[in-house]
Structures are given as structure tokens and as C-alpha cells.
Amino acid sequence: MALIHFVNDLLERGGVVVNPETEFPLRRVIDPEGHLTGERSHVSDERLKDFYKWLVTLRTLDQRAWNMQRQGRMGTYAPFSGQEAIQIGAMAALRPDDWICPSYRDWPALIYSGVPMHYIFLNSMGHPQAGHMPENMSVLPVQIVVSGQILHAVGLAWAAKLQGQDRVAVTFFGDGATSQGDFHEALNLASVMKVPAIFIVENNQWAISVPFSRQMNTPTIAQRALAYNMEGIRVDGNDIIAVYQTFHDLQQRVRAGSGPALVEAVTYRLGAHTTADDPTRYRAPEDDARQSSGEPLSRLRKYLQHEHIMDTADFNDIDHEAQSIVEKAVETAESYPPESATTAIFDHVYDKLTPSLHRQKDQFSRNLRAKEGNAHG
């Protein structure tokens, strides 16, 4: 009888158990027009200036990388424009020794944390150096397999807990990754073991060409946290102040032992999925214009203007400086000599080659020399 009452009640409510507007409200401090609509805390004027400088520099970097791919100077590239505020805001609130487990669209988080900027170019050039994260950083190489890095974050957070370390593991992934089994397995284990992990969903509304409405039958991703008994939060991913404040408070709770958390940062992918994608085939221009109107860079600039924190001269100086910084990164990346096929294939797997790999490497080298000799003969 109780089951019958439950089903009838569910049908009467249209099958909706969670009201996202009340249980998972969208956290926002500045609106798309740059007006203050919430409480600004923990964020000084100087930090806002620094945030703006980073947003401009990374947007310049992204556009430069796109152009370089179109010029044939590097391979496939996944642009991140529109999602910079999520990554900068989150990383600014974390500590230098916290683990970062990124996807292929999360270079802003890595570069903001200290990974050399030219690595982003080396990555799309296929240079092995891009996979060698600095040894003094708690950073994993970018993950190409969708949602694979979510599992890694759980393992690192669990290890930190077992070793009594005061560290958090954060991982970034797109809305499409939440449809993968790895996502659910990772959240389940993280909840069971109560590890200090923060799962950051960059909901940019599209899993390549599949819109959010076709990916799941829930109005939010944050509410999926309920199934794993962890904290779920929705934040405006285009509002860097709201993002920073959210993570400033959240990382303290997770670090103190509250368990893992799921954050849905709502944003919009301004460009294509990758340089191999054509978004005009599945997105209408008017929708693009509407969705991108409150993107993070222009929103923060408007706020800084409204509050008289920065003026036109300041903005122009930052634009010029960003161009110079990015150009130096390009020059550095293109100065790297290409690695031989033998080195690229065999010398970046183990610290010391096994006897079997030594034999394979020698055989491969002989075959390669023979092929080159025949080509010149």
C-alpha cells in the first residue's frame, strides 16, 4: 500500500522528486551585464585585477592555438574559451600541493597552477614533453579518455587520506562525461571511502553535438550528488567571483573531513568541440549569441568598469601584455627539436627499459634505418 501511495504521489508531481531551484540554486554574484547581484566576499580588488589579467591571457592563448592549428603548425586542438573562469576560480581557492586531474580542455587550470604555458602547444604538436608534468607539482597529464581522470582523482584523494595528508584532489570534466560509467563508479567509491575529492563538472551544454537536454532527464547535474550522499552545488561558471567564493568555502569543508563534493559549473562552450568539429551544423547562430552574451571575460570587465576598479588604459595594457606572453610561449614551443620516432615510442614509458623493450627498440631502429636507406637509394 505504501508503494502505491508513493507511485501515485510521484505521478501527480510529474515524476520530479528534486526541485533544483530550491535544493540546488545557481550561485551568482555578478549577472551577465556585470552588475552585483550577490554578496562579494573573500575577493579583493587586487585579486579581481589578477583574475581579469588571467582571463585575457588565457583567451588570447586559446585563440592563438586555434589559429596555429589552422595554419598547419600543430595538430587537433580542443578550445576552452568560455570555461576559463571555472578553472581559474577553482584553482585560486586551492593549495599548491592539492592534486589536479585534468581533461584535454583544462589547460587553464594547469597553466594557472604553474605548468609552463608552451606545453599547451607541445601537446597538440605531439611532443612527448607535454606529458612530462613538472616534478614539483601535484598535476597529472591531461586525460584524453573521457572521464578517465575522475577515477584517478579518487585514488589520489584516498591515498592522501590514508597517509594523513592535508590535501584535496580535484578533477575537471564535461557534462558528457557524467554519462560514462567511470563517473558513477568514481563518485560511489569516493562517497563510500569519504575521500577529500571535489568533482567539477564544466557543464558547457554540449557533449560534442549532443545538447544537455538529450544527455539526461534531470534538470541539473548537481542533483546526482544525492544518489551518492555527497554535497552537490550549482554555480554560475561564467561568474569568476561566484566560482572562487564557492571553492574557497567548499575546499575547507572537504579538507576538514566532510567527504567528497560534486560541483556543477554552468557555462557555455563558445567555440567548437575541437578543431575537427563544425558547431554550425548543430547550433543555431541566435542560440550561440544568446548563450555567449554573459561569458566570463566580458562579464568581469563590465563589473570592473561599473565599480571603477579598472579603466580603459588598464585594459589596453593587459591586452598588450597578454599578446607578448603568448607569443613567447609560441616561440618556446616551436624551438623544441622534434624527437625521433624511436625515442618517442620507447623512452617515455618506463624509467628504465625492460630487456624486452630494449630488443624491440633495437629492432625498430634497424628497420627504421633500413627504410630510410631504401628511400634515399
C-alpha positions as CSV (number, residue, x, y, z in Angstrom):
1,M,0.0,0.0,0.0
2,A,2.8,2.4,0.8
3,L,4.4,1.7,-2.6
4,I,1.1,2.5,-4.3
5,H,0.8,5.9,-2.4
6,F,4.4,6.7,-3.4
7,V,3.9,5.9,-7.0
8,N,0.6,7.9,-7.1
9,D,2.4,10.9,-5.4
10,L,5.2,10.6,-7.9
11,L,2.9,10.7,-10.9
12,E,1.0,13.6,-9.5
13,R,4.3,15.6,-9.3
14,G,5.2,14.7,-12.8
15,G,8.0,12.3,-11.7
16,V,10.1,15.2,-10.4
17,V,11.5,14.4,-6.9
18,V,14.0,17.2,-6.7
19,N,13.3,20.9,-7.1
20,P,16.6,22.2,-8.4
21,E,15.6,25.9,-7.9
22,T,15.3,25.4,-4.1
23,E,17.7,22.5,-3.4
24,F,20.4,23.4,-6.0
25,P,20.1,27.1,-6.6
26,L,22.5,28.7,-9.1
27,R,25.1,30.6,-7.1
28,R,25.8,34.0,-8.7
29,V,27.5,37.3,-7.6
30,I,27.6,39.3,-10.8
31,D,25.0,39.0,-13.6
32,P,25.8,38.8,-17.3
33,E,25.8,42.6,-17.5
34,G,28.4,42.9,-14.8
35,H,26.1,44.1,-12.0
36,L,26.5,43.0,-8.4
37,T,23.5,40.7,-7.5
38,G,25.0,38.7,-4.7
39,E,27.5,39.0,-1.8
40,R,31.1,39.6,-2.7
41,S,33.4,38.2,-0.1
42,H,37.0,36.8,0.1
43,V,37.8,38.7,-3.1
44,S,39.8,41.9,-3.0
45,D,40.1,44.4,-5.9
46,E,43.6,43.3,-6.5
47,R,42.6,39.7,-6.8
48,L,39.9,40.7,-9.3
49,K,42.5,42.6,-11.4
50,D,44.6,39.4,-11.4
51,F,41.6,37.3,-12.4
52,Y,41.0,39.6,-15.3
53,K,44.6,39.5,-16.4
54,W,44.5,35.7,-16.4
55,L,41.2,35.6,-18.3
56,V,42.6,37.8,-21.0
57,T,45.9,36.0,-21.3
58,L,44.2,32.5,-21.5
59,R,41.6,33.8,-24.0
60,T,44.5,35.1,-26.1
61,L,46.3,31.8,-25.8
62,D,43.3,29.9,-26.9
63,Q,42.7,32.0,-30.0
64,R,46.4,31.7,-30.9
65,A,46.3,28.0,-30.5
66,W,43.3,27.7,-32.8
67,N,44.9,29.9,-35.4
68,M,48.1,27.8,-35.3
69,Q,46.2,24.6,-35.9
70,R,44.5,26.2,-38.9
71,Q,48.0,27.2,-40.2
72,G,49.1,23.6,-40.0
73,R,51.6,24.3,-37.2
74,M,50.1,21.8,-34.8
75,G,47.5,19.0,-34.7
76,T,44.0,18.7,-33.4
77,Y,43.2,21.2,-30.6
78,A,40.3,21.5,-28.1
79,P,39.5,25.1,-27.4
80,F,38.4,26.2,-23.9
81,S,37.1,29.7,-24.4
82,G,34.1,30.3,-22.1
83,Q,35.3,27.9,-19.5
84,E,38.3,29.8,-18.1
85,A,36.6,31.3,-15.1
86,I,35.7,27.9,-13.7
87,Q,39.3,26.7,-13.8
88,I,40.9,29.9,-12.6
89,G,38.4,30.4,-9.8
90,A,38.7,26.9,-8.5
91,M,42.5,26.7,-8.6
92,A,42.9,30.1,-7.0
93,A,41.0,28.8,-3.9
94,L,43.1,25.6,-3.6
95,R,46.5,25.0,-2.3
96,P,49.7,24.4,-4.4
97,D,50.0,20.8,-3.2
98,D,46.4,19.8,-4.0
99,W,46.1,17.3,-6.8
100,I,44.8,18.3,-10.2
101,C,43.4,15.7,-12.6
102,P,42.5,17.4,-15.9
103,S,40.9,16.6,-19.2
104,Y,42.1,17.8,-22.6
105,R,40.1,21.1,-22.2
106,D,41.6,22.0,-18.8
107,W,44.8,23.7,-19.7
108,P,43.8,27.0,-18.0
109,A,43.8,25.1,-14.6
110,L,47.2,23.7,-15.3
111,I,48.8,26.9,-16.6
112,Y,47.3,29.0,-13.7
113,S,48.8,26.5,-11.3
114,G,52.3,26.8,-12.8
115,V,52.6,24.3,-15.8
116,P,54.6,26.1,-18.5
117,M,52.3,27.8,-21.0
118,H,54.1,26.4,-24.0
119,Y,53.1,22.9,-23.0
120,I,49.7,23.5,-24.5
121,F,51.3,23.9,-27.9
122,L,53.6,21.0,-27.5
123,N,50.6,18.8,-26.6
124,S,48.9,19.4,-30.0
125,M,52.3,19.2,-31.7
126,G,52.5,15.6,-30.4
127,H,55.7,16.3,-28.5
128,P,56.3,13.9,-25.6
129,Q,57.5,16.8,-23.3
130,A,53.9,17.8,-22.9
131,G,53.2,14.7,-20.9
132,H,56.1,15.4,-18.5
133,M,54.4,17.5,-15.9
134,P,56.8,19.4,-13.6
135,E,58.0,17.1,-10.8
136,N,57.5,19.7,-8.2
137,M,53.7,19.9,-9.0
138,S,50.8,17.7,-8.0
139,V,49.5,17.6,-11.5
140,L,48.6,14.6,-13.8
141,P,49.0,14.8,-17.6
142,V,45.8,15.7,-19.5
143,Q,43.5,12.8,-20.0
144,I,42.1,12.2,-23.5
145,V,39.8,9.2,-22.5
146,V,36.5,10.8,-21.5
147,S,36.0,10.6,-17.7
148,G,39.2,8.5,-17.0
149,Q,40.7,11.3,-14.8
150,I,37.7,11.1,-12.4
151,L,38.9,7.7,-11.2
152,H,42.4,9.0,-10.8
153,A,41.2,11.8,-8.5
154,V,39.5,9.3,-6.2
155,G,42.7,7.2,-6.0
156,L,44.8,10.2,-5.2
157,A,42.4,11.6,-2.6
158,W,42.1,8.1,-1.0
159,A,45.9,7.9,-0.8
160,A,46.1,11.3,0.8
161,K,43.6,10.3,3.4
162,L,45.4,7.0,4.2
163,Q,48.7,8.9,4.6
164,G,47.2,11.6,6.8
165,Q,48.0,14.3,4.3
166,D,46.1,17.6,4.3
167,R,45.4,17.5,0.6
168,V,42.4,17.6,-1.7
169,A,42.2,16.1,-5.2
170,V,40.1,18.0,-7.8
171,T,39.1,16.8,-11.2
172,F,37.5,18.6,-14.2
173,F,35.3,17.1,-16.8
174,G,32.5,17.9,-19.1
175,D,28.7,17.2,-18.9
176,G,29.1,14.4,-21.4
177,A,31.5,12.6,-19.1
178,T,28.7,12.2,-16.5
179,S,27.1,9.7,-18.8
180,Q,30.1,7.4,-18.6
181,G,30.3,4.5,-16.1
182,D,33.6,5.9,-14.7
183,F,31.8,8.9,-13.4
184,H,29.3,6.9,-11.3
185,E,31.9,4.4,-10.2
186,A,34.2,7.1,-9.0
187,L,31.6,9.0,-7.1
188,N,30.3,5.9,-5.5
189,L,33.8,4.8,-4.2
190,A,34.6,8.4,-3.2
191,S,31.4,8.5,-1.1
192,V,31.9,5.1,0.5
193,M,35.5,5.9,1.5
194,K,34.7,9.5,2.3
195,V,37.8,10.8,0.4
196,P,38.7,14.5,0.1
197,A,37.8,14.9,-3.6
198,I,36.0,17.6,-5.5
199,F,34.4,16.7,-8.8
200,I,33.9,19.7,-11.1
201,V,31.5,19.3,-13.9
202,E,32.0,22.0,-16.6
203,N,28.5,21.9,-18.0
204,N,29.1,23.7,-21.3
205,Q,25.7,22.5,-22.6
206,W,27.1,20.2,-25.3
207,A,28.8,16.8,-25.5
208,I,30.3,17.4,-28.9
209,S,27.0,17.7,-30.9
210,V,24.6,16.3,-28.3
211,P,22.8,19.0,-26.3
212,F,22.4,18.8,-22.5
213,S,18.7,18.1,-22.8
214,R,19.4,14.9,-24.8
215,Q,22.0,13.6,-22.4
216,M,20.0,13.2,-19.2
217,N,16.5,13.6,-17.9
218,T,17.4,15.7,-14.9
219,P,17.3,19.5,-14.9
220,T,20.7,19.6,-13.1
221,I,23.8,17.5,-12.8
222,A,24.4,18.7,-9.2
223,Q,21.3,16.7,-8.0
224,R,23.1,13.5,-8.9
225,A,25.1,14.0,-5.7
226,L,22.1,12.9,-3.8
227,A,22.5,9.3,-5.1
228,Y,25.9,9.2,-3.5
229,N,25.1,11.1,-0.3
230,M,27.6,13.9,-1.0
231,E,27.3,17.6,-1.2
232,G,26.0,18.9,-4.5
233,I,26.4,22.6,-5.7
234,R,25.5,24.6,-8.8
235,V,27.4,27.7,-9.6
236,D,27.4,30.1,-12.5
237,G,30.6,29.1,-14.2
238,N,30.8,32.4,-16.1
239,D,30.9,34.3,-12.8
240,I,34.5,34.0,-11.6
241,I,33.7,35.7,-8.2
242,A,31.0,33.2,-7.5
243,V,33.2,30.3,-8.6
244,Y,36.1,31.5,-6.4
245,Q,33.9,32.0,-3.3
246,T,32.2,28.6,-3.8
247,F,35.5,26.8,-3.8
248,H,37.1,28.9,-1.1
249,D,34.4,27.6,1.3
250,L,34.0,24.1,-0.2
251,Q,37.6,23.1,0.0
252,Q,37.7,24.0,3.7
253,R,34.8,21.6,4.4
254,V,36.2,18.8,2.2
255,R,39.7,19.3,3.8
256,A,38.1,19.1,7.3
257,G,36.6,15.7,6.5
258,S,33.1,16.3,5.2
259,G,33.7,13.9,2.3
260,P,33.6,14.4,-1.4
261,A,31.5,17.0,-3.3
262,L,30.1,17.5,-6.8
263,V,30.1,20.9,-8.3
264,E,28.2,21.7,-11.5
265,A,29.6,24.9,-13.0
266,V,27.1,26.1,-15.6
267,T,28.8,27.7,-18.6
268,Y,28.7,27.6,-22.4
269,R,31.3,26.4,-25.0
270,L,31.9,29.4,-27.1
271,G,33.6,27.6,-29.9
272,A,33.8,24.1,-31.5
273,H,34.4,20.9,-29.5
274,T,37.8,20.6,-31.3
275,T,39.3,21.9,-34.5
276,A,37.9,18.8,-36.1
277,D,34.3,19.9,-35.3
278,D,31.9,22.3,-37.0
279,P,29.4,23.6,-34.5
280,T,27.4,25.4,-37.1
281,R,26.0,22.1,-38.2
282,Y,24.1,21.6,-34.9
283,R,23.9,25.0,-33.1
284,A,21.8,27.9,-34.3
285,P,23.6,31.3,-34.5
286,E,20.9,33.0,-32.5
287,D,21.3,30.4,-29.7
288,D,25.1,31.0,-29.7
289,A,24.6,34.7,-29.4
290,R,22.2,34.4,-26.6
291,Q,24.2,31.8,-24.6
292,S,27.5,33.6,-25.0
293,S,26.3,37.1,-24.0
294,G,27.3,36.6,-20.4
295,E,30.7,34.8,-21.0
296,P,33.2,35.3,-18.2
297,L,35.7,37.7,-19.7
298,S,33.2,40.4,-20.8
299,R,31.2,39.9,-17.6
300,L,34.1,40.6,-15.3
301,R,35.3,43.5,-17.5
302,K,31.8,45.2,-17.2
303,Y,31.9,44.7,-13.4
304,L,35.4,46.2,-13.1
305,Q,34.2,49.2,-15.2
306,H,31.0,49.6,-13.1
307,E,32.9,49.6,-9.9
308,H,35.7,51.9,-11.3
309,I,38.3,49.3,-10.4
310,M,40.0,49.4,-13.8
311,D,39.8,51.8,-16.8
312,T,40.4,51.7,-20.5
313,A,44.2,52.2,-20.1
314,D,44.4,49.3,-17.7
315,F,42.5,47.0,-20.1
316,N,44.7,48.0,-23.0
317,D,47.9,47.4,-21.1
318,I,46.7,43.9,-20.2
319,D,45.8,43.2,-23.8
320,H,49.3,44.1,-25.0
321,E,51.0,42.1,-22.2
322,A,48.9,39.0,-23.0
323,Q,49.9,39.1,-26.6
324,S,53.6,39.3,-25.6
325,I,53.3,36.4,-23.1
326,V,51.5,34.2,-25.5
327,E,54.0,35.0,-28.3
328,K,56.9,34.0,-26.1
329,A,55.2,30.7,-25.4
330,V,54.7,30.0,-29.1
331,E,58.4,30.8,-29.7
332,T,59.5,28.4,-26.9
333,A,57.3,25.6,-28.2
334,E,58.5,25.9,-31.8
335,S,62.1,25.9,-30.6
336,Y,61.8,22.4,-29.4
337,P,63.6,20.0,-31.7
338,P,61.4,17.1,-32.9
339,E,62.1,13.8,-31.1
340,S,62.9,10.7,-33.2
341,A,60.3,8.1,-33.6
342,T,62.4,5.6,-31.6
343,T,62.7,8.0,-28.6
344,A,59.1,9.0,-28.7
345,I,57.8,5.4,-28.7
346,F,60.2,3.7,-26.3
347,D,61.8,6.2,-24.0
348,H,58.7,7.6,-22.3
349,V,57.1,4.5,-20.8
350,Y,59.4,3.2,-18.1
351,D,62.2,4.9,-16.1
352,K,64.5,2.1,-17.3
353,L,63.7,0.0,-20.4
354,T,63.0,-3.7,-19.8
355,P,65.2,-6.2,-21.7
356,S,62.2,-7.0,-23.9
357,L,61.7,-3.3,-24.8
358,H,65.5,-2.9,-25.4
359,R,65.3,-5.7,-28.0
360,Q,62.2,-4.1,-29.6
361,K,63.8,-0.7,-29.7
362,D,66.9,-2.1,-31.3
363,Q,64.9,-3.9,-33.9
364,F,62.7,-0.9,-34.6
365,S,65.8,1.3,-35.0
366,R,67.3,-1.2,-37.5
367,N,64.1,-1.3,-39.5
368,L,63.8,2.5,-39.5
369,R,67.4,2.9,-40.7
370,A,66.8,0.3,-43.5
371,K,63.6,2.1,-44.6
372,E,65.4,5.4,-44.7
373,G,68.3,3.9,-46.6
374,N,65.9,2.5,-49.2
375,A,64.1,5.8,-49.6
376,H,67.4,7.6,-50.3
377,G,68.7,4.8,-52.6
